[in-house]
Amino acid sequence: MSMVIRPLTADDALALQKLRQAAHEDLTLGTPQEREHGLAMHRIQETLVKPFRTIGAWAGSSTLIGAATVSPVPKDPWDTDGDAWVGLSSVIVAPPYRGQGVARGLVQACIDDAADCGFVGMLLEVNELNPAARHLYDSFGFTVWSGPSLFYEVEGDPFYRVSMKKMLATGPAANHPIDEGA
Ligand SMILES: CC(C)(COP(=O)(O)OP(=O)(O)OC[C@H]1O[C@@H](n2cnc3c(N)ncnc32)[C@H](O)[C@@H]1OP(=O)(O)O)[C@@H](O)C(=O)NCCC(=O)NCCS
């Protein structure tokens, strides 16, 4: 399959909403409120402009088959070393295109982009019972630094999440406080 990976722009908002709808019923992706929030057009538009960056994968010129969003992590007021981290979220591939390396290409593009922008590390949260996502992040060298902890319940079923991190650069950042619990 020929695939083009590029940052999305405001013009891609509808395509991104349609893509997210494809994963809307997946309960491992968050609380019902979070999933609704992720589909709201105003929220989608926010993720297409700075300081967010959403990278998309296209099959041909007009079919958005996957996307992932990178956003700066708000600075901890106690963090005096000046390191800047980013969060990776909303990694979604349309069901018919899964298992073909689309997410791998997207995550690699997000990592490269964040490293080019000078961010020292990437954080994410993933449901413990999401083997595809866990395998993907493990294979990129993300490691668990917190959890699993109960994040939410849907109709009595518990969902546990882990927080993962990956350093994007070496040097002083390796001593960042977030490493202490790893
Ligand atoms: C998770 C998701 C993004 C993976 O997308 P994808 O394009 O199918 O993933 P890729 O084809 O790039 O595969 C990446 C790796 O995961 C592995 N993988 C894919 N599906 C898997 C599964 N069901 N179980 C275990 N591993 C799986 C692949 O084998 C591949 O590893 P490999 O290169 O070592 O063989 C996709 O399943 C999805 O959109 N799920 C719903 C949304 C979601 O859960 N997002 C993550 C939120 S944190």
The ligand as an SDF file (V2000), in Angstrom:
LIG
                    3D

 48 50  0  0  0  0  0  0  0  0999 V2000
   -3.2570    0.4240   18.0130 C   0  0  0  0  0  0  0  0  0  0  0  0
   -3.3630    0.7850   16.5140 C   0  0  0  0  0  0  0  0  0  0  0  0
   -3.1430    2.2850   16.3720 C   0  0  0  0  0  0  0  0  0  0  0  0
   -2.2560   -0.0080   15.7640 C   0  0  0  0  0  0  0  0  0  0  0  0
   -2.3230    0.4210   14.3960 O   0  0  0  0  0  0  0  0  0  0  0  0
   -1.7610   -0.4880   13.1950 P   0  0  0  0  0  0  0  0  0  0  0  0
   -1.5680    0.3760   12.0250 O   0  0  0  0  0  0  0  0  0  0  0  0
   -2.6070   -1.6880   13.0490 O   0  0  0  0  0  0  0  0  0  0  0  0
   -0.3420   -0.9280   13.7940 O   0  0  0  0  0  0  0  0  0  0  0  0
    0.8950   -1.4070   12.9010 P   0  0  0  0  0  0  0  0  0  0  0  0
    0.3960   -2.1850   11.7400 O   0  0  0  0  0  0  0  0  0  0  0  0
    1.7800   -0.2470   12.6410 O   0  0  0  0  0  0  0  0  0  0  0  0
    1.5570   -2.4330   13.8970 O   0  0  0  0  0  0  0  0  0  0  0  0
    2.4270   -1.9900   14.8940 C   0  0  0  0  0  0  0  0  0  0  0  0
    2.8570   -3.1850   15.7090 C   0  0  0  0  0  0  0  0  0  0  0  0
    1.7580   -3.6440   16.5140 O   0  0  0  0  0  0  0  0  0  0  0  0
    1.5470   -5.0330   16.2750 C   0  0  0  0  0  0  0  0  0  0  0  0
    0.1270   -5.2870   16.3770 N   0  0  0  0  0  0  0  0  0  0  0  0
   -0.8510   -4.8040   15.5630 C   0  0  0  0  0  0  0  0  0  0  0  0
   -2.0340   -5.2880   15.9750 N   0  0  0  0  0  0  0  0  0  0  0  0
   -1.7890   -6.0730   17.0490 C   0  0  0  0  0  0  0  0  0  0  0  0
   -2.6060   -6.8300   17.9350 C   0  0  0  0  0  0  0  0  0  0  0  0
   -3.9430   -6.8850   17.7780 N   0  0  0  0  0  0  0  0  0  0  0  0
   -2.0160   -7.5150   18.9530 N   0  0  0  0  0  0  0  0  0  0  0  0
   -0.6660   -7.4460   19.1420 C   0  0  0  0  0  0  0  0  0  0  0  0
    0.1660   -6.7350   18.3470 N   0  0  0  0  0  0  0  0  0  0  0  0
   -0.3950   -6.0750   17.3140 C   0  0  0  0  0  0  0  0  0  0  0  0
    2.0700   -5.2760   14.8810 C   0  0  0  0  0  0  0  0  0  0  0  0
    2.4030   -6.6420   14.7290 O   0  0  0  0  0  0  0  0  0  0  0  0
    3.2580   -4.3570   14.8230 C   0  0  0  0  0  0  0  0  0  0  0  0
    4.3660   -4.9360   15.4430 O   0  0  0  0  0  0  0  0  0  0  0  0
    5.5520   -5.5850   14.5670 P   0  0  0  0  0  0  0  0  0  0  0  0
    5.9980   -4.4920   13.6170 O   0  0  0  0  0  0  0  0  0  0  0  0
    6.5550   -5.9260   15.6060 O   0  0  0  0  0  0  0  0  0  0  0  0
    4.9400   -6.7460   13.8620 O   0  0  0  0  0  0  0  0  0  0  0  0
   -4.7380    0.3610   15.9270 C   0  0  0  0  0  0  0  0  0  0  0  0
   -5.0080   -0.9670   16.2900 O   0  0  0  0  0  0  0  0  0  0  0  0
   -5.8860    1.2370   16.3940 C   0  0  0  0  0  0  0  0  0  0  0  0
   -6.1940    2.2530   15.7860 O   0  0  0  0  0  0  0  0  0  0  0  0
   -6.5170    0.8410   17.5040 N   0  0  0  0  0  0  0  0  0  0  0  0
   -7.6310    1.6560   18.0520 C   0  0  0  0  0  0  0  0  0  0  0  0
   -7.0910    2.9400   18.6280 C   0  0  0  0  0  0  0  0  0  0  0  0
   -6.0610    2.7040   19.7000 C   0  0  0  0  0  0  0  0  0  0  0  0
   -6.1730    1.7760   20.4990 O   0  0  0  0  0  0  0  0  0  0  0  0
   -5.0590    3.5830   19.7530 N   0  0  0  0  0  0  0  0  0  0  0  0
   -4.0320    3.5680   20.7600 C   0  0  0  0  0  0  0  0  0  0  0  0
   -4.4340    4.4700   21.8530 C   0  0  0  0  0  0  0  0  0  0  0  0
   -3.1460    4.6010   23.0870 S   0  0  0  0  0  0  0  0  0  0  0  0
  1  2  1  0
  2  3  1  0
  2  4  1  0
  2 36  1  0
  4  5  1  0
  5  6  1  0
  6  7  2  0
  6  8  1  0
  6  9  1  0
  9 10  1  0
 10 11  2  0
 10 12  1  0
 10 13  1  0
 13 14  1  0
 14 15  1  0
 15 16  1  0
 15 30  1  0
 16 17  1  0
 17 18  1  0
 17 28  1  0
 18 19  1  0
 18 27  1  0
 19 20  2  0
 20 21  1  0
 21 22  1  0
 21 27  2  0
 22 23  1  0
 22 24  2  0
 24 25  1  0
 25 26  2  0
 26 27  1  0
 28 29  1  0
 28 30  1  0
 30 31  1  0
 31 32  1  0
 32 33  2  0
 32 34  1  0
 32 35  1  0
 36 37  1  0
 36 38  1  0
 38 39  2  0
 38 40  1  0
 40 41  1  0
 41 42  1  0
 42 43  1  0
 43 44  2  0
 43 45  1  0
 45 46  1  0
 46 47  1  0
 47 48  1  0
M  END
$$$$
